[in-house]
Amino acid sequence: MAIESLSLHNFQCHEHLDIAFDPQLTTIIGPSDVGKTAILRALKWVVINRPLGENFRRIGASHCTVVLKVDGHVIERHKGRQNIYKLNGQTLSAFGSGVPDSIANLLKMESYHFQGQHDAPYWFDLTPTALTAELNRLVELDVIDHAIDCLSSRWRRLKTEYEMTHERLESAKSQLDQLSWVPEMAKRLDQLEQMQSRFNEMRNRMIELRGLLERIDKLMACKRYEEAVWAVWLEWGQPLERRLREIREYHRTRRSLMLILDQIRNYREKFQRDKQLWDYWEQVGTTLKDKSKRILALRQDIISLKRLLTAIASAKEAFESAKQQAEQLEARWKQEGMCPVCGRPL
């Protein structure tokens, strides 16, 4: 690398300065406090972006610029409203406190390439450790050391992560072993759910059967009642028919007696004065009174019989209704072909 020229604008005491460098050796001489160190500082500002801040800007100037020509390339460092580098006219920004990579790769210079007026002799004031580090940095062994350190750090981190992951895996396996009963319990739970479903079906079936049994009990009660009424009817049917015939006969007799009484009244009016006839008819009247009492007793019997006939007719109607329901239920059972109580085929 060969520095061709250096231009300073508003840098420290230099408002404008152009320096052309010799390809072999360039020496800058002059009295004190004329800006020789400022030239070196401007070169360092371009090469390693040091010093930081704005103390190097010329008093009263709004900006400062240093232009460096190296191997045909133009590097410009500018600081004002903008803090930028330019390489061959291309603006470079957002480089922080360092140097843009394209410029650093072009210059390949570090801070140890610069020796100040008041700096100690190069390397002679360094400790062995620091000297070793500088030598390593020259041959880029520090990159290898840095890579080894990074790899060691990453290895330790990965090892720690592996150990933690292994512990978590062992813990998960232990927990999995402790939960080995879960599949069996899941199977049992499925069995319980199936049993619950079957139980619900059986309970619904039992409710239906209970309803059928209640209906059957009611029908059986109605049937027993009808059978009892029918037995009473059979037991009392013929006597009732006989009593009805007697009642009819009593009615005919009563009508006859009423006619006779009418005739007697007529005769009594005609023959009031005939005592013998009167006595005779008194005897007939006494007989008729006895018969009237008997007729009244028969009338009471007739009323009782009418009530009994009414009850028998109601019972007969209830029996016919229950009989029809029983026939319908029997036809339904025959159609289903299964007993509603035990569930067996008929």
Long-range contacts (C-beta under 8 A, 24 or more apart in sequence): 1-70, 1-71, 1-106, 1-107, 1-108, 1-109, 2-70, 2-71, 3-68, 3-69, 3-70, 4-69, 4-70, 4-71, 4-72, 5-67, 5-68, 5-69, 6-39, 6-42, 6-43, 6-66, 6-67, 6-68, 6-69, 7-65, 7-66, 7-67, 7-68, 8-38, 8-39, 8-42, 8-64, 8-65, 8-66, 9-64, 9-65, 9-66, 9-67, 10-57, 10-58, 10-61, 10-63, 10-64, 10-65, 11-38, 11-41, 11-42, 11-45, 11-56, 11-57, 11-58, 11-64, 11-65, 11-66, 12-38, 12-41, 12-42, 12-56, 12-58, 13-38, 13-58, 14-38, 14-39, 14-42, 14-58, 15-58, 15-61, 37-116, 37-117, 40-114, 40-116, 42-66, 43-68, 43-114, 44-111, 44-114, 45-77, 46-75, 46-77, 47-99, 47-107, 47-109, 47-113, 47-114, 48-99, 48-109, 48-110, 48-111, 48-114, 49-77, 49-95, 49-97, 49-98, 49-99, 50-111, 52-97, 54-79, 70-106, 70-107, 71-106, 73-106, 75-103, 75-106, 75-107, 110-137, 112-137, 209-340, 209-341, 212-340, 212-341, 213-340, 213-341, 215-329, 216-340, 216-341, 219-322, 219-325, 219-326, 219-329, 222-318, 222-322, 222-325, 223-322, 223-326, 225-315, 225-318, 225-322, 226-315, 226-318, 226-319, 226-322, 226-323, 229-312, 229-315, 229-316, 229-318, 229-319, 230-319, 232-312, 232-315, 233-312, 233-315, 233-316, 236-308, 240-305, 240-308, 240-309, 243-301, 243-305, 244-305, 246-298, 247-298, 247-301, 247-302, 247-305, 250-295, 250-298, 250-302, 253-291, 253-295, 254-295, 257-288, 257-291, 257-292, 257-295, 260-288, 261-288, 264-288
